[in-house]
Amino acid sequence: MAKPLTDQEKRRQISIRGIVGVENVAELKKGFNRHLHFTLVKDRNVATPRDYFFALAHSVRDHLVGRWIRTQQYYYETCPKRVYYLSLEFYMGRTLQNTMINLGLQNACDEAIYQLGLDMEELEEIEEDAGLGNGGLGRLAACFLDSMATLGLAAYGYGIRYEYGIFNQKLRDGWQIEEADDWLRHGNPWEKARPEFMLPVHFYGKVEHTEAGTKWINTQVVLALPYDTPVPGYLNNTVNTMRLWSARAPNDFNLTDFNVGDYIQAVLDRNLAENISRVLYPNDNVSDQACFLSGNRSSLFQKHLFSSHKAHTASYVNAWIPYKQIQRDRITNSITNALLAVIPATDLSEQISTAGTEASGTGNMKFMLNGALTIGTMDGANVEMAEEAGEENLFIFGMRVEDVAALDKKGYKAREYYEALPELKLAIDQIDKGFFSPKQPDLFKDLVNMLFYHDRFKVFADYEAYVKCQEKVSQLYMNPKAWNITVLRNIAASGKFSSDRTIKEYARDIWNMEPSDLKISLSSEPSSGVNKANGKLDK
């Protein structure tokens, strides 16, 4: 009896020969082997899976470069209005799969890798996650760049090239720990350094008033080195640019200090400058003044480094998004975001932040799109989800914003709820007395103290409503047909949460720009693709 095939062996049996052009597959295989040999200086005898990933990434990148250059040529020839999207965070994630899809290469790459005897999913998993953002805001910025390219808008993203992104979370001995995200340790095949565009950024110093005018003197200079990353649109040959800035120490390394033996100080001075772009600081709620007073200079310096390039783009028309609208659209992320995420393996998504705290974010929409029903308060993204799907298709419970305001006016007393609800009292007592941590009975004392005396979320006030709502969840779950109908209504209603829709609204209502569905010609000759008289593409 034949041995059952593993999942990996089954995948390798699924070939798409006959669907993909043979010449495309052959070209990709040739490019793969060329990069393995000439770029990575390896052969199949010594190459590692990571080498194979880089060979594939460089092969795909080859198909980006011509489109990238041609897009910039087209913008130069037609001089369209530009969008400059400035963000301290760009949570781009992994680039390989998105690029293959947007260039229409995924099937050909799948077949080429299959014929080379490799596993595409394994190679995709090797790519480092470019987590240069803290959740929703950074992911929203990434989706916006993707949509602007897909909609044919001349757009540029500007941010910081953090050497260490959002921390990795791991469990060790039952505790959650954070580890540095050294995402650049193996290199980044997608970016291109642009040292020719390096700019000086000044810090510290003082202002001196002279007869010749006001001068800023005695400054500490840090060099901002840009790295460009291509952002391809979907099947339209448009490839826009994301430019991330990295802090570099100036070339005047203090050789005198080094020669007299104070080489440690010389190195420290250099590191101090380059630390500005070393680590992503996830707390975006800290003001500039607070950063400075608390000694957290890096956050303040990051903002200054990031904003310093703006004067160098003054020759273009800057399109902008009002701050309040950005804040509102932080909770209207994108279908792209959801499609790029580990599809949530859940039936029920719990989003239970207190109404008005805006703590319920865009991750809710990913669950909604992938078929999870939501139990939650009327807070953050839940509000828009309820507007689209109808409250009857979500499990909404608890206080509304006006209820929270009334409770604030009256005064929230956690102990009143604790004494009135026996089940709640039992749970809190068990936590307080070490029932869940017998080896460390006082482990959660601070948590209980916070719930009684410092809880700005007023958890106890929504507890009873939450329990009753969970009973409604259980009742519906016992009826699979009714549950699945509700699931389909949620999925169907999630269409609004597309970054394409958001960017179209920005372009037309705010930027006074019109999205284009024209496909940029790949010819390097302007006459073959662009009509200079009207700035439009020739058919």
C-alpha positions as CSV (number, residue, x, y, z in Angstrom):
1,M,0.0,0.0,0.0
2,A,1.3,3.4,-1.0
3,K,2.5,5.7,1.7
4,P,0.2,8.7,2.1
5,L,1.6,12.0,0.7
6,T,2.6,14.8,3.1
7,D,1.1,18.2,2.6
8,Q,4.3,19.5,1.1
9,E,4.4,16.6,-1.4
10,K,0.7,17.3,-2.3
11,R,1.5,20.9,-3.0
12,R,4.4,19.9,-5.2
13,Q,2.1,17.8,-7.3
14,I,-0.1,20.8,-8.0
15,S,1.5,22.1,-11.1
16,I,0.2,24.9,-13.3
17,R,1.9,23.9,-16.6
18,G,-0.1,24.9,-19.6
19,I,-1.6,27.9,-17.8
20,V,1.6,29.9,-17.5
21,G,3.6,30.8,-20.5
22,V,6.7,28.5,-20.9
23,E,8.9,31.5,-21.8
24,N,8.0,33.3,-18.5
25,V,8.8,30.3,-16.4
26,A,12.1,29.7,-18.3
27,E,13.0,33.4,-17.8
28,L,12.4,33.3,-14.1
29,K,14.4,30.1,-13.7
30,K,17.2,31.7,-15.6
31,G,17.1,34.8,-13.5
32,F,16.9,32.7,-10.3
33,N,20.1,30.7,-11.2
34,R,21.9,33.8,-12.4
35,H,21.3,35.6,-9.1
36,L,22.2,32.5,-7.1
37,H,25.5,32.4,-9.0
38,F,26.5,36.0,-9.5
39,T,24.6,37.9,-6.7
40,L,24.9,35.4,-3.9
41,V,28.0,33.6,-5.2
42,K,26.6,30.2,-4.4
43,D,25.6,27.0,-6.3
44,R,23.0,24.4,-5.4
45,N,25.6,22.3,-3.6
46,V,26.1,24.9,-0.8
47,A,23.1,27.2,-1.1
48,T,20.8,27.5,1.9
49,P,17.0,28.1,1.8
50,R,17.7,31.8,2.6
51,D,19.9,32.0,-0.4
52,Y,17.1,30.6,-2.5
53,F,14.7,33.2,-1.1
54,F,17.2,36.0,-2.0
55,A,17.7,34.6,-5.5
56,L,13.9,34.6,-6.0
57,A,13.5,38.1,-4.5
58,H,16.2,39.5,-6.8
59,S,14.6,37.7,-9.8
60,V,11.2,39.3,-9.0
61,R,12.9,42.7,-8.4
62,D,14.4,42.5,-11.9
63,H,10.8,42.8,-13.2
64,L,10.2,45.8,-10.9
65,V,13.2,47.9,-12.0
66,G,12.1,48.8,-15.5
67,R,8.6,49.7,-14.4
68,W,10.1,51.7,-11.5
69,I,12.3,53.8,-13.7
70,R,9.6,54.2,-16.4
71,T,7.1,55.4,-13.8
72,Q,9.4,58.2,-12.7
73,Q,10.1,59.1,-16.3
74,Y,6.4,59.3,-16.9
75,Y,5.9,61.6,-13.9
76,Y,8.7,63.8,-15.1
77,E,7.2,64.0,-18.6
78,T,3.6,64.6,-17.6
79,C,4.3,66.6,-14.4
80,P,1.2,65.4,-12.4
81,K,0.3,66.6,-9.0
82,R,2.3,64.7,-6.4
83,V,1.2,63.2,-3.1
84,Y,3.8,63.1,-0.3
85,Y,2.6,60.8,2.5
86,L,4.6,61.4,5.6
87,S,4.5,58.9,8.4
88,L,6.8,57.9,11.3
89,E,5.6,54.3,10.7
90,F,5.3,52.1,7.6
91,Y,4.3,48.5,8.6
92,M,5.1,47.1,5.1
93,G,5.4,43.4,6.3
94,R,6.7,41.0,3.7
95,T,7.1,42.2,0.2
96,L,7.7,39.1,-2.0
97,Q,4.2,37.8,-2.3
98,N,2.6,41.2,-2.7
99,T,5.0,42.1,-5.5
100,M,4.5,38.8,-7.4
101,I,0.7,39.4,-7.3
102,N,0.9,43.0,-8.3
103,L,3.2,42.2,-11.2
104,G,1.1,39.2,-12.3
105,L,4.1,36.9,-11.7
106,Q,2.8,34.7,-9.0
107,N,1.7,31.7,-11.1
108,A,4.9,31.8,-13.2
109,C,7.0,32.1,-10.0
110,D,5.1,29.2,-8.4
111,E,5.8,27.0,-11.5
112,A,9.5,28.0,-11.8
113,I,10.1,27.3,-8.1
114,Y,8.3,24.0,-8.4
115,Q,10.4,23.0,-11.4
116,L,13.5,23.9,-9.5
117,G,12.4,21.4,-6.8
118,L,11.8,24.1,-4.1
119,D,8.8,25.0,-2.0
120,M,7.3,28.5,-2.5
121,E,5.7,28.6,0.9
122,E,8.9,27.8,2.6
123,L,10.8,30.6,0.8
124,E,8.0,33.1,1.5
125,E,8.3,32.3,5.2
126,I,12.0,33.1,5.2
127,E,11.5,36.8,4.4
128,E,11.9,39.1,7.3
129,D,8.8,41.0,8.3
130,A,9.4,44.8,7.8
131,G,7.5,45.8,11.0
132,L,8.4,49.5,11.0
133,G,5.2,50.4,12.7
134,N,3.1,49.9,15.8
135,G,-0.1,48.3,14.6
136,G,-2.9,50.1,12.8
137,L,-1.3,53.4,11.9
138,G,1.8,51.8,10.3
139,R,-0.3,49.2,8.5
140,L,-2.7,51.9,7.3
141,A,0.2,53.9,5.8
142,A,1.5,50.8,4.0
143,C,-2.0,50.1,2.5
144,F,-2.3,53.7,1.4
145,L,0.9,53.5,-0.5
146,D,-0.3,50.3,-2.2
147,S,-3.6,51.8,-3.1
148,M,-2.0,55.1,-4.4
149,A,0.1,53.0,-6.8
150,T,-2.8,50.9,-7.9
151,L,-4.9,54.0,-8.5
152,G,-2.2,55.5,-10.7
153,L,-1.5,58.5,-8.3
154,A,2.0,60.0,-8.3
155,A,2.8,59.3,-4.7
156,Y,5.8,59.1,-2.4
157,G,6.0,57.7,1.1
158,Y,8.5,59.3,3.5
159,G,9.5,57.7,6.8
160,I,12.4,56.4,8.9
161,R,14.4,53.3,8.2
162,Y,14.5,51.8,11.7
163,E,17.2,49.2,12.0
164,Y,15.0,47.4,14.6
165,G,11.3,47.3,14.0
166,I,8.4,46.5,16.3
167,F,9.7,44.0,18.9
168,N,9.1,40.3,18.6
169,Q,7.0,38.7,21.3
170,K,7.8,35.3,22.7
171,L,6.7,33.2,25.7
172,R,9.5,32.0,28.1
173,D,8.7,30.1,31.3
174,G,5.1,31.2,31.0
175,W,5.9,34.9,30.7
176,Q,5.6,37.1,27.6
177,I,9.0,38.7,26.7
178,E,10.0,41.2,24.0
179,E,13.0,40.7,21.8
180,A,14.6,43.2,19.4
181,D,13.5,42.8,15.8
182,D,16.7,42.8,13.9
183,W,15.0,42.7,10.5
184,L,18.0,43.9,8.5
185,R,20.5,41.3,9.8
186,H,20.4,39.4,6.5
187,G,20.0,42.4,4.2
188,N,17.0,43.8,2.4
189,P,16.7,42.8,-1.3
190,W,14.0,45.4,-2.1
191,E,15.7,48.7,-1.1
192,K,18.2,50.9,-2.9
193,A,20.5,53.2,-1.0
194,R,20.7,56.7,-2.4
195,P,23.9,58.3,-0.9
196,E,23.9,60.9,-3.6
197,F,20.8,62.4,-2.0
198,M,22.1,62.4,1.6
199,L,21.1,65.6,3.6
200,P,22.6,67.3,6.7
201,V,20.2,67.6,9.6
202,H,21.1,70.0,12.5
203,F,20.5,69.5,16.2
204,Y,21.3,71.6,19.3
205,G,23.3,74.8,18.8
206,K,22.1,78.3,19.4
207,V,20.8,81.3,17.5
208,E,23.2,84.2,17.0
209,H,22.0,87.6,15.8
210,T,24.6,89.4,13.6
211,E,24.6,92.3,11.2
212,A,24.5,89.9,8.4
213,G,21.4,88.2,9.8
214,T,20.3,85.4,12.1
215,K,22.5,82.4,12.2
216,W,22.2,78.9,13.7
217,I,25.6,78.0,15.1
218,N,27.4,75.3,17.1
219,T,25.0,72.6,15.9
220,Q,25.5,68.9,16.0
221,V,25.1,67.6,12.4
222,V,23.6,64.2,11.6
223,L,23.4,63.0,8.0
224,A,20.1,61.6,6.7
225,L,20.8,58.8,4.2
226,P,17.7,57.8,2.0
227,Y,16.8,54.3,1.0
228,D,14.3,53.9,-1.8
229,T,11.9,50.9,-1.9
230,P,9.6,50.3,-4.9
231,V,5.8,50.2,-4.3
232,P,4.1,48.5,-7.3
233,G,0.5,49.0,-8.2
234,Y,-1.8,46.1,-9.2
235,L,-1.2,45.1,-12.9
236,N,-0.8,48.7,-14.1
237,N,3.0,49.0,-14.4
238,T,3.0,51.9,-11.9
239,V,5.8,51.6,-9.3
240,N,5.9,54.4,-6.8
241,T,8.6,55.1,-4.2
242,M,8.8,54.8,-0.5
243,R,11.9,56.7,0.8
244,L,13.0,55.8,4.3
245,W,15.7,57.9,6.0
246,S,18.6,56.5,8.1
247,A,20.7,58.5,10.4
248,R,24.4,58.5,9.8
249,A,27.3,60.2,11.6
250,P,29.2,62.8,9.6
251,N,32.5,61.8,8.1
252,D,34.6,63.9,10.4
253,F,35.2,60.9,12.8
254,N,37.2,62.3,15.8
255,L,40.5,60.7,14.8
256,T,42.3,62.8,17.4
257,D,40.4,61.2,20.3
258,F,40.9,57.8,18.7
259,N,44.7,58.3,18.3
260,V,45.2,59.4,21.9
261,G,43.4,56.3,23.2
262,D,40.0,57.6,23.8
263,Y,38.6,55.4,21.0
264,I,35.6,54.4,23.2
265,Q,34.4,58.0,23.3
266,A,35.0,58.4,19.6
267,V,32.8,55.4,18.9
268,L,30.2,56.5,21.3
269,D,29.9,59.9,19.7
270,R,29.4,58.2,16.3
271,N,26.8,55.8,17.7
272,L,24.9,58.6,19.4
273,A,24.1,60.1,16.0
274,E,23.2,56.9,14.4
275,N,20.9,55.8,17.3
276,I,18.3,58.2,16.0
277,S,17.1,55.6,13.5
278,R,18.2,52.6,15.4
279,V,14.9,51.5,17.0
280,L,11.2,52.0,16.4
281,Y,9.6,53.7,19.4
282,P,6.1,52.3,19.5
283,N,4.6,54.9,21.9
284,D,3.2,57.5,19.5
285,N,1.3,59.3,22.3
286,V,4.3,61.1,23.8
287,S,4.6,64.8,23.0
288,D,7.9,66.4,21.9
289,Q,8.1,68.3,25.2
290,A,7.5,65.1,27.2
291,C,10.2,63.3,25.1
292,F,12.7,66.0,25.9
293,L,11.9,66.4,29.6
294,S,11.9,62.6,30.2
295,G,15.3,62.2,28.5
296,N,13.8,60.3,25.6
297,R,15.7,62.3,23.0
298,S,15.5,59.6,20.3
299,S,11.8,60.1,19.7
300,L,12.2,63.8,19.4
301,F,15.2,63.5,17.1
302,Q,13.4,60.9,14.9
303,K,10.6,63.5,14.3
304,H,13.2,66.2,13.4
305,L,15.2,63.9,11.1
306,F,12.0,62.7,9.4
307,S,10.6,66.2,8.8
308,S,13.8,67.8,7.7
309,H,13.5,66.6,4.1
310,K,10.3,68.5,3.5
311,A,12.0,71.7,2.4
312,H,13.7,69.8,-0.4
313,T,10.3,68.9,-2.0
314,A,9.0,72.4,-2.1
315,S,9.1,72.5,-5.9
316,Y,6.2,70.1,-6.1
317,V,2.6,70.5,-5.1
318,N,2.1,68.8,-1.8
319,A,-1.2,67.0,-1.3
320,W,-2.3,66.5,2.3
321,I,-4.8,64.8,4.6
322,P,-6.3,66.7,7.5
323,Y,-5.0,65.4,10.8
324,K,-8.5,64.7,12.1
325,Q,-9.3,62.7,9.0
326,I,-6.2,60.6,9.4
327,Q,-7.3,59.9,13.0
328,R,-10.8,58.9,11.8
329,D,-9.4,56.7,9.0
330,R,-7.1,54.9,11.4
331,I,-10.2,52.9,12.1
332,T,-11.0,52.4,8.4
333,N,-8.0,50.2,7.5
334,S,-8.2,48.0,4.4
335,I,-9.1,44.8,2.8
336,T,-5.5,44.7,1.6
337,N,-4.4,44.6,5.2
338,A,-6.7,41.7,5.9
339,L,-5.6,39.7,2.8
340,L,-2.0,40.2,3.7
341,A,-2.4,39.0,7.4
342,V,-2.4,34.7,9.4
343,I,-6.2,34.4,8.5
344,P,-7.8,34.4,12.0
345,A,-8.8,30.9,13.1
346,T,-11.7,32.0,15.2
347,D,-15.5,32.2,15.2
348,L,-15.8,35.0,17.7
349,S,-13.7,38.2,17.8
350,E,-13.7,40.0,21.2
351,Q,-13.3,43.7,21.0
352,I,-14.3,44.9,24.4
353,S,-12.7,48.3,25.0
354,T,-14.8,50.8,26.8
355,A,-16.8,53.1,24.6
356,G,-15.1,56.4,23.8
357,T,-11.5,55.2,24.4
358,E,-10.8,54.5,20.7
359,A,-8.9,51.4,21.8
360,S,-10.7,49.1,19.4
361,G,-8.6,49.1,16.3
362,T,-8.5,48.0,12.7
363,G,-7.6,44.4,13.6
364,N,-11.3,43.9,14.2
365,M,-12.0,44.4,10.5
366,K,-9.6,41.6,9.6
367,F,-11.6,39.2,11.7
368,M,-14.8,40.5,10.2
369,L,-13.6,40.0,6.6
370,N,-12.5,36.5,7.4
371,G,-15.8,35.3,8.9
372,A,-15.5,36.0,12.6
373,L,-18.5,37.6,14.4
374,T,-17.7,40.4,16.8
375,I,-18.7,40.8,20.4
376,G,-17.8,44.3,21.5
377,T,-18.7,47.7,22.7
378,M,-19.5,50.7,20.6
379,D,-15.9,51.9,20.5
380,G,-13.4,52.6,17.7
381,A,-13.7,50.4,14.6
382,N,-16.7,48.6,16.1
383,V,-18.8,51.7,15.4
384,E,-18.1,51.7,11.7
385,M,-18.5,47.9,11.5
386,A,-22.0,48.2,13.1
387,E,-22.9,51.0,10.7
388,E,-22.1,48.8,7.7
389,A,-23.4,45.4,8.9
390,G,-26.1,46.6,11.2
391,E,-25.9,46.3,15.0
392,E,-28.2,43.2,14.8
393,N,-25.3,41.3,13.0
394,L,-22.8,42.1,15.8
395,F,-23.0,41.3,19.5
396,I,-22.9,44.8,20.9
397,F,-23.0,45.3,24.7
398,G,-22.2,47.8,27.4
399,M,-22.1,51.5,27.8
400,R,-22.3,54.0,25.0
401,V,-20.2,57.2,25.0
402,E,-23.0,59.2,26.7
403,D,-23.3,56.5,29.4
404,V,-19.6,56.7,30.1
405,A,-19.8,60.5,30.3
406,A,-22.8,60.2,32.8
407,L,-20.8,57.7,34.9
408,D,-17.8,60.0,35.0
409,K,-20.1,62.8,36.2
410,K,-21.6,60.6,38.8
411,G,-18.3,59.1,39.8
412,Y,-17.3,55.5,39.1
413,K,-17.1,53.3,42.2
414,A,-15.8,49.8,41.2
415,R,-16.6,48.3,44.7
416,E,-20.3,48.9,44.2
417,Y,-20.3,46.5,41.2
418,Y,-18.0,44.1,43.0
419,E,-20.5,43.9,45.9
420,A,-23.6,43.7,43.7
421,L,-22.4,40.9,41.4
422,P,-21.6,37.6,43.2
423,E,-20.0,36.0,40.1
424,L,-17.7,39.0,39.6
425,K,-16.8,39.1,43.3
426,L,-15.8,35.4,43.2
427,A,-13.6,35.9,40.2
428,I,-11.8,38.9,41.6
429,D,-11.4,37.2,45.0
430,Q,-9.8,34.2,43.3
431,I,-7.4,36.4,41.4
432,D,-6.6,38.4,44.5
433,K,-5.9,35.4,46.7
434,G,-3.6,33.5,44.3
435,F,-6.1,30.9,43.1
436,F,-4.6,31.1,39.6
437,S,-1.0,31.6,40.8
438,P,-0.6,29.3,43.9
439,K,3.2,29.5,43.8
440,Q,3.0,33.3,43.8
441,P,-0.2,34.2,45.6
442,D,0.5,37.9,45.5
443,L,1.3,38.0,41.8
444,F,-1.9,39.8,40.8
445,K,-2.3,42.1,43.8
446,D,-1.4,45.1,41.7
447,L,-3.9,44.1,39.0
448,V,-6.7,43.9,41.5
449,N,-5.7,47.2,43.1
450,M,-5.8,48.8,39.7
451,L,-9.3,47.5,39.0
452,F,-10.6,48.9,42.2
453,Y,-8.9,52.3,42.3
454,H,-7.2,53.3,39.0
455,D,-9.3,51.7,36.2
456,R,-10.0,54.4,33.6
457,F,-11.7,51.7,31.5
458,K,-14.4,51.0,34.1
459,V,-14.3,47.3,33.5
460,F,-16.7,46.3,36.2
461,A,-19.4,48.6,34.9
462,D,-19.7,46.6,31.6
463,Y,-19.2,43.1,33.2
464,E,-22.9,42.1,33.6
465,A,-23.8,43.3,30.1
466,Y,-20.8,41.3,28.7
467,V,-22.0,38.1,30.4
468,K,-25.5,38.4,29.1
469,C,-24.2,39.1,25.6
470,Q,-22.1,36.0,25.7
471,E,-25.3,34.1,26.4
472,K,-26.7,35.5,23.1
473,V,-23.5,34.3,21.4
474,S,-24.0,30.8,22.7
475,Q,-27.6,30.7,21.5
476,L,-26.8,31.8,18.0
477,Y,-23.9,29.4,17.8
478,M,-26.2,26.5,18.5
479,N,-27.9,27.3,15.2
480,P,-25.3,26.8,12.5
481,K,-27.5,28.1,9.7
482,A,-28.3,31.3,11.4
483,W,-24.7,31.8,12.5
484,N,-23.4,31.3,9.0
485,I,-26.0,33.8,7.5
486,T,-24.7,36.4,10.0
487,V,-21.2,35.6,9.0
488,L,-21.9,36.2,5.4
489,R,-23.7,39.5,6.1
490,N,-20.5,40.6,7.9
491,I,-18.2,39.6,5.1
492,A,-20.4,41.3,2.5
493,A,-20.6,44.5,4.6
494,S,-16.8,44.7,4.9
495,G,-16.3,46.1,1.4
496,K,-16.2,49.7,2.6
497,F,-13.0,49.1,4.6
498,S,-10.8,49.2,1.5
499,S,-7.9,51.5,1.3
500,D,-8.7,51.9,-2.4
501,R,-12.0,53.5,-1.5
502,T,-10.4,55.7,1.1
503,I,-7.7,56.9,-1.3
504,K,-10.2,57.6,-4.0
505,E,-12.1,59.9,-1.6
506,Y,-9.0,61.6,-0.5
507,A,-7.9,62.2,-4.1
508,R,-11.2,63.6,-5.3
509,D,-12.4,65.4,-2.2
510,I,-9.2,66.7,-0.6
511,W,-6.3,66.6,-3.1
512,N,-8.2,67.6,-6.2
513,M,-6.7,64.7,-8.1
514,E,-8.3,62.0,-10.3
515,P,-7.3,58.4,-10.0
516,S,-6.2,56.8,-13.3
517,D,-6.7,53.3,-14.6
518,L,-4.3,53.8,-17.5
519,K,-1.4,51.4,-17.8
520,I,2.0,53.1,-18.1
521,S,3.9,52.1,-21.3
522,L,7.1,50.3,-20.5
523,S,8.9,51.8,-23.5
524,S,11.7,54.2,-22.5
525,E,10.8,56.5,-25.4
526,P,8.2,59.1,-24.4
527,S,6.7,59.3,-27.8
528,S,5.6,55.6,-27.8
529,G,3.7,55.9,-24.5
530,V,2.9,59.5,-23.6
531,N,1.3,62.3,-25.6
532,K,3.1,65.4,-24.4
533,A,0.4,67.7,-25.7
534,N,-2.2,66.5,-23.2
535,G,-0.1,64.5,-20.8
536,K,-2.2,61.3,-21.4
537,L,-1.1,57.9,-22.4
538,D,-1.5,56.9,-26.1
539,K,-3.7,53.9,-26.6
